[in-house]
Amino acid sequence: MKLVATRFPDLWIVEPQVFGDERGFFLESWNRKVFAGLGLDVEFIQDNHSRSGKGVLRGLHYQIRQAQGKLVRVSSGRVFDVAVDLRRSSPHFGNWHGVELSAENHRMLWLPPGFAHGFLVLSEAADVQYKATAYHAPEHERCIRWNDPDIGVRWPLVGEPTLSARDQQGTPLSLAEVYD
């Protein structure tokens, strides 16, 4: 397993070691001892799985209390995965990083607490799975507008995305509750 740096010092692309042959492949997507050895000594307490169709955009989501660290991976299909730094004390506050995650490239994205998360489905469908460091807390859920010009995510869109009612009503970053 190896970590690939992003422009954020604590946001990492995780590349697992993949063992493949004519039968298929095997990879270890999570091993606490290995992650701790890489400097990511985290405890996951919840696993989540979503399936979405092509053009679905989910996000940008976060919990203002019970902030969640997330290890995101795609087990089927392809997505453009985005993290936005919402820590006001960070020199990267309001900046974003995007990476393609797919069943083929096996990459994962580690988002520490304090980031908003979203993704756009690039394939006909995608299964996105992520491990979280805090429980889901609906009363603390927040959503930042996916196309906020102050953030400026360059989504690889063809046409308009398919959004939930909640995501259509996202808050601009300038009015959003953020972390210290």
VENVENPE-V535398 format. One record per residue. N is the residue number from 0. RES is the residue in one letter. PHI is phi as a letter, one per 30 degrees, with the letter a starting at -180 (NA if undefined). OMEGA is omega in whole degrees, -180 to 180 (NA if undefined). Layout:
N/RES/PHI/OMEGA + N/RES/PHI/OMEGA
This chain:
0/M/NA/177 + 1/K/b/177 + 2/L/c/176 + 3/V/c/-176 + 4/A/d/169 + 5/T/c/179 + 6/R/d/175 + 7/F/c/-174 + 8/P/d/-177 + 9/D/b/174 + 10/L/c/-172 + 11/W/b/164 + 12/I/d/-178 + 13/V/c/178 + 14/E/c/179 + 15/P/d/173 + 16/Q/d/-178 + 17/V/c/178 + 18/F/c/-177 + 19/G/b/173 + 20/D/a/-176 + 21/E/d/-180 + 22/R/d/-175 + 23/G/k/-178 + 24/F/b/172 + 25/F/b/172 + 26/L/b/176 + 27/E/c/-177 + 28/S/d/179 + 29/W/a/173 + 30/N/b/-174 + 31/R/e/-179 + 32/K/d/179 + 33/V/d/-180 + 34/F/d/178 + 35/A/d/177 + 36/G/d/177 + 37/L/d/-180 + 38/G/j/179 + 39/L/c/-179 + 40/D/d/-176 + 41/V/b/176 + 42/E/c/177 + 43/F/c/-177 + 44/I/b/-178 + 45/Q/a/173 + 46/D/c/-180 + 47/N/b/-178 + 48/H/b/175 + 49/S/b/173 + 50/R/b/-179 + 51/S/b/178 + 52/G/d/-179 + 53/K/e/178 + 54/G/i/177 + 55/V/d/176 + 56/L/c/178 + 57/R/c/176 + 58/G/k/12 + 59/L/c/-170 + 60/H/c/174 + 61/Y/a/174 + 62/Q/c/-177 + 63/I/d/171 + 64/R/c/-172 + 65/Q/h/-180 + 66/A/e/-176 + 67/Q/c/161 + 68/G/d/-177 + 69/K/b/170 + 70/L/c/-171 + 71/V/c/175 + 72/R/b/179 + 73/V/c/-179 + 74/S/c/177 + 75/S/a/178 + 76/G/j/-177 + 77/R/b/174 + 78/V/b/167 + 79/F/c/-173 + 80/D/c/-173 + 81/V/b/173 + 82/A/b/177 + 83/V/b/-180 + 84/D/d/-179 + 85/L/c/180 + 86/R/c/-175 + 87/R/e/-179 + 88/S/d/-178 + 89/S/d/174 + 90/P/d/-180 + 91/H/c/-178 + 92/F/e/177 + 93/G/i/178 + 94/N/c/-176 + 95/W/b/173 + 96/H/b/178 + 97/G/b/180 + 98/V/b/174 + 99/E/d/173 + 100/L/c/-179 + 101/S/a/175 + 102/A/d/-178 + 103/E/d/-176 + 104/N/d/175 + 105/H/i/-179 + 106/R/d/175 + 107/M/b/176 + 108/L/b/174 + 109/W/c/175 + 110/L/c/177 + 111/P/d/175 + 112/P/e/180 + 113/G/j/179 + 114/F/c/167 + 115/A/d/-176 + 116/H/b/174 + 117/G/a/176 + 118/F/a/176 + 119/L/c/180 + 120/V/d/-178 + 121/L/c/-179 + 122/S/c/180 + 123/E/e/176 + 124/A/a/177 + 125/A/b/172 + 126/D/c/179 + 127/V/c/179 + 128/Q/b/175 + 129/Y/b/176 + 130/K/c/-178 + 131/A/b/-178 + 132/T/c/178 + 133/A/b/180 + 134/Y/d/174 + 135/H/d/-179 + 136/A/b/-175 + 137/P/e/-179 + 138/E/d/-180 + 139/H/c/179 + 140/E/d/175 + 141/R/b/-179 + 142/C/b/175 + 143/I/c/-179 + 144/R/e/-176 + 145/W/d/-177 + 146/N/c/-180 + 147/D/d/-178 + 148/P/d/177 + 149/D/d/177 + 150/I/c/174 + 151/G/i/177 + 152/V/e/176 + 153/R/c/180 + 154/W/d/177 + 155/P/d/-174 + 156/L/d/167 + 157/V/b/-174 + 158/G/i/-179 + 159/E/c/178 + 160/P/d/172 + 161/T/c/-175 + 162/L/b/171 + 163/S/d/176 + 164/A/e/179 + 165/R/d/-178 + 166/D/d/175 + 167/Q/d/-177 + 168/Q/c/-178 + 169/G/e/-179 + 170/T/d/173 + 171/P/d/179 + 172/L/e/-177 + 173/S/d/-180 + 174/L/c/-173 + 175/A/d/169 + 176/E/d/-180 + 177/V/b/-179 + 178/Y/d/177 + 179/D/d/NA
